[in-house]
Amino acid sequence: MKIFSFEAKGKYVIKVCDGTACHVRKSIPILEGLYKELGGLGKKKHTTDDQLFTVETVSCLGACGLAPAVMVNDEVHPKMTPEKMSELIKKLREEEE
């Protein structure tokens, strides 16, 4: 987990766990879905142009029993799926409007 960064981060920092338990329970499709939904993000670009979302992968969130887990700012979202992640992104966007 990066504490220091040279890049500005978005309002919502989304950390997708790719530790063993999360990886085995399919965290990569969640990450790929985020990249697609947030348009243009990937390994080289982590933050949306509107500075709303930053997507990072982390080695472990310490929530292996809840795998696959995603953290948005300080809130852990357990047993995530690409569909649930898409709904969460929609909800966060609606809160911004």
C-alpha positions as CSV (number, residue, x, y, z in Angstrom):
1,M,0.0,0.0,0.0
2,K,1.5,3.3,-1.0
3,I,1.4,6.0,1.6
4,F,3.4,8.6,-0.3
5,S,2.6,9.4,-4.0
6,F,3.9,11.9,-6.6
7,E,0.5,11.8,-8.3
8,A,-2.6,13.6,-7.1
9,K,-5.3,11.2,-6.0
10,G,-9.0,11.3,-6.6
11,K,-11.7,12.0,-4.1
12,Y,-12.5,8.3,-4.0
13,V,-9.4,6.1,-3.7
14,I,-10.4,2.5,-4.7
15,K,-8.0,-0.2,-3.5
16,V,-8.6,-3.6,-5.1
17,C,-7.0,-6.4,-3.1
18,D,-4.9,-8.9,-5.2
19,G,-3.7,-11.0,-2.3
20,T,-3.9,-14.7,-2.6
21,A,-7.5,-15.1,-1.2
22,C,-8.8,-12.2,-3.2
23,H,-7.0,-13.3,-6.4
24,V,-8.3,-16.8,-6.2
25,R,-11.8,-15.5,-5.6
26,K,-11.5,-13.4,-8.8
27,S,-10.4,-9.9,-7.9
28,I,-8.8,-9.3,-11.3
29,P,-12.2,-9.1,-13.2
30,I,-13.2,-6.4,-10.6
31,L,-10.1,-4.4,-11.5
32,E,-10.6,-4.9,-15.2
33,G,-14.2,-3.8,-14.9
34,L,-13.1,-0.6,-13.0
35,Y,-10.6,0.2,-15.7
36,K,-13.3,-0.2,-18.4
37,E,-16.0,1.6,-16.5
38,L,-13.9,4.6,-15.5
39,G,-12.5,4.9,-19.0
40,G,-8.9,5.0,-19.9
41,L,-7.5,3.9,-16.5
42,G,-4.9,1.1,-16.3
43,K,-1.5,0.3,-15.0
44,K,0.0,3.7,-16.2
45,K,-3.0,5.9,-15.5
46,H,-4.6,5.6,-12.0
47,T,-6.8,8.7,-11.7
48,T,-9.8,9.8,-13.7
49,D,-9.5,13.1,-15.6
50,D,-12.2,14.6,-13.3
51,Q,-10.1,13.7,-10.2
52,L,-13.0,11.8,-8.8
53,F,-11.6,8.2,-8.8
54,T,-8.2,6.7,-8.2
55,V,-7.8,2.9,-8.7
56,E,-4.9,1.0,-7.1
57,T,-4.1,-2.6,-6.4
58,V,-2.8,-3.7,-3.0
59,S,-1.2,-6.9,-1.8
60,C,-3.6,-7.4,1.1
61,L,-6.4,-5.5,2.9
62,G,-6.3,-8.0,5.8
63,A,-9.9,-9.0,5.1
64,C,-9.2,-12.5,3.6
65,G,-12.4,-14.0,5.0
66,L,-14.3,-11.4,3.0
67,A,-12.6,-12.0,-0.3
68,P,-12.6,-10.5,-2.8
69,A,-12.4,-7.2,-0.9
70,V,-12.3,-3.7,-2.2
71,M,-11.6,-0.6,0.0
72,V,-13.0,2.8,-1.0
73,N,-11.3,5.4,1.1
74,D,-11.6,3.9,4.6
75,E,-14.6,1.6,4.0
76,V,-14.1,-2.1,3.2
77,H,-16.6,-3.6,0.7
78,P,-16.6,-7.4,1.1
79,K,-17.4,-10.2,-1.4
80,M,-17.2,-7.8,-4.3
81,T,-18.2,-8.7,-7.8
82,P,-17.8,-6.6,-11.0
83,E,-21.5,-6.0,-10.9
84,K,-21.5,-4.8,-7.3
85,M,-18.5,-2.6,-8.1
86,S,-20.4,-1.0,-11.0
87,E,-23.3,-0.3,-8.8
88,L,-21.0,1.3,-6.2
89,I,-19.5,3.5,-8.8
90,K,-22.9,4.6,-10.0
91,K,-23.9,5.4,-6.4
92,L,-20.8,7.4,-5.8
93,R,-21.3,9.4,-9.0
94,E,-24.9,10.1,-8.0
95,E,-23.8,11.5,-4.6
96,E,-21.5,13.9,-6.5
97,E,-24.4,15.3,-8.6
